[in-house]
């Protein structure tokens, strides 16, 4: 994240942040920021929204605080009168975060789990717990892969076979697919009325998730079949396990792991779209 | 439908029809000889093979056709429900699940802790199940309101128009790449 910018500075940069003053510039009704970290140093009577930015609360916010792709930290005077929602980030506070409403971090299963185990979600968990959850997350991925192969026993092998013929194009298609989906979601959210924009954005997100899951399973299969040299139906589950073990194992490596998994995710989305989710190229009609 | 209570797998029927060894049930030949329904299935398969042999004899067959068909053919009944076929991913799943649970539950330091390991593992698994459930509920509740807020925030910026201007170029590029991938795949056939 970039350096934190004070609230008054953001209000002076309307292209990235907008503030709607209630009565005086020192008490804005709501604050919005995109891509620029925010320090709330004066009370806000409305809500605070940040996208791809972190928020530090030094003063109370009467409404909700919603953060996409950033962290929230609390200073001595920071408090939230409404709900605190952090998508894909974390909450940091010295003690219990002063939030009157609900604190939700939908992007982080770890924090919910720690809360379930009666450990404060903002405390640093022991590394064994983090590793354990990572292994369980991999187990969940493998369960999804097994189920997908069980139900899509021709589409996944077809996708894996075609992707192995054109991996570079699949990767390029993945990059362009993600850019296209991202732009489509941004345009929909910004230009359409909210009752229409939200369901459409959720649909775009669902397409992206479906493409990633399908493509990842096809990628596991492709890797396993390439390494074992066995493509028969009977050996498919074993090939899936081999490909998953390799990619999943690499994903656990520090630094390189997340990079490889991210690259695999981009390739996976490309595989899903270049193979049209494993649909046959020609349909045979029998009269 | 067949009258046989334990019908032969289609793979074995085809294997017997083509004179090769069965792959699912070793005693398939003996069963087909004793069972009228399965014997009829094998004879139908033999007749179909003869018809196909005559029909496609004049058509050149690509060298890798058999491999391509084998690669994408669906599971037979025996393969779909055979534990031996699925044992590798199932064992890996079990190993991952057990290792993850053991790490969360913590290593036992002595006999007393070892006695409590089972309870700790169950508590961890139950906590994970509850957390997953809460995660789904959180996501379903927070995502729409979060998206609505994001939508409202985006309206105050030119991001939407910028995305709309860039979108056709991205779609055009994607379509070109997808067409190229399909053309390459067709050329390889």
Interface residues (C-beta under 8 A of the other chain):
Chain A: X14 X15 X16 X18 X32 X34 X47 X49 X51 X64 X66 X68 X85 X87 X104 X105 X106 X109 X112 X113 X115 X116 X117 X128 X129 X131 X132 X133 X134 X135 X136 X138 X139 X142 X143 X145 X146 X150 X153 X154 X157 X158 X161 X162 X165 X166 X169 X170 X172 X173 X176 X177 X179 X180 X182 X183 X184 X186 X187 X189 X190 X191 X194 X197 X198 X201 X202 X231 X232 X233 X234 X236 X237 X238 X240 X241 X242 X244 X245 X273 X274 X281
Chain B: X23 X67 X68 X70 X71 X72 X73 X74 X75 X76 X79 X80 X85 X86 X87 X88 X89 X90 X91 X92 X93 X96 X97 X99 X100 X101 X102 X103 X104 X105 X106 X107 X123 X124 X127 X128 X130 X131 X132 X134 X135 X138 X139 X141 X142 X143 X144 X145 X146 X147 X148 X149 X150 X151 X152 X153 X154 X155 X156 X157 X158 X159 X160 X161 X163 X164 X166 X167 X170 X171 X173 X174 X177 X178 X180 X181 X182 X184 X185 X186 X188
